[in-house]
Amino acid sequence: MTAPRAEEFSAKILGLPTAFAITQPGRILFGRGEAAKAPGLIRAFGARVLVVHGANPARAAWLIAALGPETLALPCAGEPSLADLESALATARAHRPDCVVAVGGGAALDLGKALAALIPAPSGPLDHLEVVGKGRPLTADPLPFVAIPTTAGTGAEVTKNAVIAVEGRKVSLRDDRMVAWLAIVDPALTDGCPREVTLASGLDAVTQVIEPYVSVKATPYTDALARPAIGPGLAALIRLMQDEDVAARDRMAWTSLCGGLALANAGLGAVHGFAGVIGGMTGAAHGAICGALLGPVLAVNRAAAGGQARARLDEVCSVLAEVLGSSEAEAPAALQAWAWAEGLPGLAALGVADEDHAGIAAAAMSASSMKGNPVALTEAQLRDILAAA
């Protein structure tokens, strides 16, 4: 008998796809107290450091002080726009940094990641941004980038894209080389995060372990990260809505990290297909949009799916049902009801009017995240999701 070729062995015997890639930072540090190692590790990239921080500079003051006088700090007050990026880019290039460090939530990490990519670039952002720009690959290697998240949600510390708001849309600057050289995930930096931020970012984290697991681009690597994090992540978020809890903060930080690694390698789905359109239109917080959409998207996907896609969606709903104390069939609605009861706004409160639904659905059809959705949804089904959310 002829021995199977390597790809046949992989597909038929191990049950794996014939080939897949793994994109992740060169080094990841996870755990309480790991942020204390940041100054020494960052200095290895050079003395001239650019630090991007969130709206509250006090949360990054410890690091800026430790890095020394050749450090330049730039604020990121909210989700970055093209104008914000261009202004920060002019300042950053004049500083001539050896590396870029971002400390903060997903917005600060995105701006830092974009700056690390574009400081060495001979051209501007619009040459490289997707959808609204030319979408060209980077022609110069990015600067070393170090990511230190202070919220648990976006997983941006381990992804290969930066989200920028342009002309009412949120679009990505994307390149495999944009992945952080070093990511430091210290759950202690998320302690005391405001309740509404914890809820919205936590629902984003839960979304980002669900969507890669049901994605048509899922791999054994992403399954191993995403599937075990779904239940514990939601349970940790429920606990944090009751009281501050160190163990729950740790679990949420782990869920967020797993989601970032999973989405970087398996993509996302309809929740994020909508989120880029709605976020660009309304300016609403990304996590709040995802939280509002997750239950309705699960319900419509589950009703429309068959075969392996339906089996995976059923499995997700079973996990959610166990945590929420509902039936499998009612899990999407139970998740939505719980989020609303905890104060998460619906889409109408986030600035989405009924008359906007048709335009949002049409725009979302072409979003890159839709390519991973387990079902090819129609515009009518997308409008149903918006109505329910």
C-alpha positions in Angstrom: 0.0 0.0 0.0 1.3 3.4 -0.9 2.0 5.6 2.1 -0.3 8.7 2.3 1.3 12.1 1.4 1.7 14.5 4.3 -1.3 16.6 3.3 -3.5 13.5 3.0 -2.4 12.2 6.4 -3.2 15.6 7.9 -6.7 15.9 6.3 -7.9 12.3 6.5 -6.3 10.8 9.6 -5.8 13.7 11.9 -8.9 15.5 10.7 -7.0 18.7 10.1 -7.1 21.1 7.2 -4.4 20.5 4.7 -2.6 23.8 5.6 -2.9 26.8 7.8 -0.7 29.5 9.2 -0.3 30.9 12.7 0.2 34.6 13.2 1.1 35.8 16.7 3.5 38.1 18.6 7.1 37.0 18.9 6.7 37.0 22.7 3.7 37.1 25.0 3.9 37.7 28.7 0.7 36.9 30.7 0.1 37.3 34.4 -0.2 39.6 37.3 3.0 41.6 37.9 4.4 41.0 34.4 4.0 44.7 33.4 6.9 45.4 35.8 9.2 43.8 33.2 8.2 46.2 30.5 10.8 49.0 31.0 13.8 46.7 30.8 12.4 44.8 27.8 11.5 47.9 25.9 14.9 49.5 26.4 16.4 46.6 24.4 14.8 48.2 21.3 16.6 51.5 21.8 16.5 54.6 24.0 14.1 56.7 21.9 10.7 55.4 22.6 7.2 56.6 21.5 4.5 55.8 24.1 0.9 56.0 23.0 -1.5 56.1 26.0 -5.2 56.4 26.5 -7.2 59.4 27.6 -5.9 59.2 31.2 -2.1 59.7 31.1 -1.8 58.6 34.8 -2.4 55.0 33.7 0.9 55.1 31.7 2.9 57.5 33.9 4.7 54.6 35.6 6.1 53.4 32.3 6.9 56.8 30.8 8.9 57.7 33.9 10.8 54.5 33.9 11.8 54.7 30.2 13.7 58.0 30.6 14.0 61.5 29.1 14.1 60.4 25.4 10.6 59.1 25.6 7.8 60.9 23.8 4.2 60.4 25.0 1.2 60.9 22.7 -2.4 60.7 23.9 -5.3 58.8 22.2 -8.5 60.2 23.7 -10.8 58.0 21.7 -11.0 55.6 18.7 -8.6 57.1 16.2 -9.7 58.9 13.1 -7.6 59.5 10.0 -7.0 63.1 11.1 -5.8 61.8 14.5 -3.4 59.3 12.8 -2.0 61.9 10.4 -1.4 64.4 13.2 0.3 61.8 15.5 2.3 60.5 12.5 3.8 64.0 11.9 4.8 64.3 15.5 6.1 60.8 15.8 8.3 61.0 12.7 9.9 64.1 14.0 10.8 62.2 17.2 12.6 59.4 15.2 11.7 56.7 17.7 13.4 53.3 17.9 10.2 51.6 18.9 6.6 52.3 19.6 4.8 51.2 22.8 1.0 51.4 23.3 -0.5 51.3 26.8 -4.3 51.5 27.1 -7.5 50.1 25.6 -8.1 49.0 22.0 -8.1 52.5 20.6 -4.6 53.3 22.0 -3.3 50.0 20.8 -4.6 50.6 17.3 -3.1 54.0 17.1 0.3 52.8 18.4 0.2 49.8 16.0 -0.6 52.1 13.0 2.2 54.5 14.0 4.7 51.7 14.2 3.7 50.6 10.7 3.7 54.0 9.1 6.6 55.9 10.7 9.1 54.1 8.4 6.7 54.2 5.4 7.6 56.5 2.5 3.9 57.2 1.8 0.8 58.2 3.9 -2.0 56.2 5.5 -4.4 56.3 2.5 -1.9 54.3 0.4 -2.4 51.4 2.8 -5.9 51.6 4.4 -8.4 49.1 3.2 -11.8 50.1 1.6 -11.3 53.9 1.6 -7.6 53.8 0.5 -5.5 51.9 -2.0 -5.0 49.0 0.3 -1.4 48.5 -0.7 1.0 46.4 1.3 3.6 48.1 3.4 6.8 48.8 1.6 9.0 49.1 4.7 9.2 47.0 7.8 7.3 48.5 10.8 9.2 49.6 13.9 9.2 47.2 16.8 5.9 47.5 18.5 5.1 46.6 22.2 1.5 46.3 23.3 0.3 46.6 26.9 -3.5 46.5 27.3 -5.3 48.1 30.2 -8.8 46.7 29.3 -9.9 43.2 28.6 -11.8 43.1 25.3 -10.4 43.9 21.9 -7.4 41.6 21.9 -5.6 44.2 19.8 -2.3 43.4 21.5 -2.0 40.3 19.4 -3.7 41.2 16.1 -2.2 42.3 12.8 -4.5 45.2 12.0 -5.3 48.7 13.3 -8.8 50.1 13.0 -9.1 53.8 11.9 -12.2 55.9 11.4 -12.4 57.4 7.9 -15.4 59.1 6.3 -18.0 57.5 8.5 -16.5 54.0 8.2 -14.1 52.1 10.4 -11.4 50.5 8.2 -8.2 48.6 8.8 -4.6 49.1 8.1 -3.5 45.4 7.9 -0.2 43.6 7.5 1.2 40.4 9.1 4.3 42.4 10.1 2.2 44.7 12.2 1.9 42.1 14.9 3.5 43.2 18.2 7.1 42.1 18.8 6.1 41.9 22.5 2.7 41.8 24.2 2.4 42.1 27.9 -1.0 41.2 29.3 -1.1 42.0 33.0 -4.6 41.6 34.4 -3.7 43.9 37.3 -3.8 46.8 34.8 -7.5 46.2 34.3 -8.4 46.2 38.0 -10.9 48.9 38.8 -11.9 49.4 35.2 -15.3 51.3 35.2 -18.3 49.1 35.2 -19.7 50.2 31.8 -16.3 49.8 30.2 -15.9 46.3 31.7 -19.4 45.3 30.4 -18.8 46.6 26.9 -15.2 45.4 26.5 -16.1 42.1 28.2 -18.9 41.4 25.7 -16.4 42.2 22.9 -14.0 39.6 24.4 -16.8 37.0 24.6 -17.8 37.8 21.0 -14.2 37.3 19.9 -14.0 33.8 21.2 -17.4 32.9 19.7 -17.0 34.3 16.2 -13.6 32.6 15.4 -14.9 29.3 16.7 -17.9 29.3 14.4 -15.9 31.0 11.5 -15.6 29.2 8.2 -11.8 29.9 8.6 -11.5 28.2 12.0 -8.4 25.9 12.5 -7.4 23.5 15.2 -5.1 26.2 16.6 -8.0 28.8 16.9 -10.4 26.1 18.2 -8.0 25.2 21.0 -7.9 28.9 22.1 -11.5 29.9 21.5 -13.7 27.0 22.6 -12.4 26.7 26.2 -12.7 30.4 26.8 -16.3 31.0 26.0 -18.0 29.7 29.2 -15.4 31.0 31.7 -15.2 34.4 29.9 -19.0 35.0 30.2 -19.0 33.7 33.8 -16.2 36.1 34.7 -18.1 39.0 33.1 -21.2 38.1 35.0 -19.2 38.0 38.2 -17.6 41.4 37.5 -21.0 43.0 37.1 -21.7 41.9 40.7 -18.5 43.0 42.3 -14.8 43.6 41.7 -13.0 40.3 41.7 -9.4 39.6 41.0 -9.9 36.1 39.7 -12.6 37.2 37.3 -10.3 40.0 36.0 -7.7 37.4 35.4 -10.1 35.2 33.5 -11.4 38.1 31.4 -7.8 39.1 30.5 -7.2 35.5 29.3 -10.4 35.4 27.3 -9.5 38.7 25.6 -6.0 37.4 24.8 -7.4 34.1 23.4 -9.9 36.0 21.3 -7.3 38.3 19.8 -5.1 35.3 18.8 -8.1 33.4 17.5 -9.5 36.3 15.4 -6.0 37.1 14.0 -6.0 33.6 12.5 -9.6 32.7 11.9 -11.3 36.0 11.3 -14.6 37.1 12.8 -18.2 37.2 11.6 -21.4 39.2 11.2 -21.1 41.0 14.6 -17.9 42.6 13.5 -19.1 43.1 10.0 -21.8 45.3 11.4 -19.6 46.9 14.1 -17.2 48.7 11.7 -20.1 50.3 9.8 -22.1 51.3 12.9 -19.1 52.5 14.7 -18.0 54.7 11.9 -21.5 56.1 11.5 -22.3 56.8 15.2 -19.0 57.0 17.0 -20.4 54.6 19.6 -18.0 52.4 21.6 -17.0 49.2 19.7 -17.6 46.9 22.6 -21.1 48.2 23.2 -22.0 47.7 19.5 -20.7 44.1 19.6 -22.6 43.4 22.8 -25.9 44.7 21.4 -25.5 42.5 18.3 -24.1 39.2 19.7 -27.4 37.7 20.8 -29.4 38.6 17.6 -26.5 37.5 15.3 -26.3 34.1 17.1 -30.1 33.6 16.8 -30.2 34.4 13.1 -27.1 32.4 12.3 -28.3 29.4 14.2 -31.7 29.5 12.5 -30.1 29.7 9.0 -27.2 27.3 9.4 -27.0 23.6 8.7 -24.5 20.8 8.9 -21.2 21.5 10.8 -22.0 25.2 11.1 -25.2 24.5 12.9 -23.5 21.9 15.1 -20.9 24.5 16.2 -23.6 27.2 16.8 -25.6 24.7 18.9 -22.5 23.9 20.9 -21.9 27.6 21.6 -25.5 28.1 22.6 -25.3 25.1 24.9 -22.3 26.6 26.7 -24.0 30.0 27.0 -27.2 28.3 28.3 -25.2 26.5 31.0 -23.8 29.8 32.3 -27.0 31.8 31.9 -29.3 29.1 33.2 -31.5 29.0 30.1 -32.3 26.4 27.4 -30.0 26.0 24.4 -32.6 27.4 22.1 -33.2 30.5 24.3 -29.5 31.2 25.0 -29.1 34.1 22.4 -32.2 35.9 23.8 -31.1 35.2 27.4 -27.7 36.7 26.7 -29.3 39.8 25.2 -31.7 40.1 28.1 -28.9 39.8 30.7 -26.8 42.5 28.9 -29.7 44.9 28.8 -30.5 44.2 32.5 -26.9 45.1 33.3 -27.2 48.5 31.5 -25.9 47.8 28.0 -27.7 50.1 25.5 -29.5 48.8 22.4 -28.6 50.0 19.0 -31.2 52.8 19.1 -29.6 54.3 22.2 -26.3 54.1 20.4 -27.5 56.3 17.6 -28.9 53.8 15.1 -32.4 54.8 13.8 -34.8 52.5 12.1 -34.3 54.3 8.8 -30.6 53.5 8.9 -31.1 49.7 8.9 -31.2 49.2 5.1 -28.0 51.3 4.5 -26.1 49.6 7.3 -27.1 46.1 6.1 -26.0 46.9 2.6 -22.7 48.3 3.7 -22.1 45.4 6.1 -22.5 42.9 3.3 -19.1 44.0 1.9 -17.2 44.1 5.3 -14.2 41.8 5.5 -15.4 40.3 8.7 -18.5 38.9 7.0 -16.2 36.5 5.1 -15.8 34.4 8.2 -19.5 34.2 9.1 -20.7 30.6 9.3 -23.7 31.4 7.0 -24.0 33.7 4.0 -26.7 36.0 5.3 -29.0 38.0 3.1 -29.7 41.7 3.5 -33.1 40.9 4.8 -31.6 38.7 7.5 -29.1 41.4 8.4 -32.0 43.9 8.7 -33.8 41.4 11.1 -30.6 41.4 13.2 -30.5 45.2 13.4 -34.2 45.3 14.4 -33.7 42.8 17.2 -30.6 44.6 18.5 
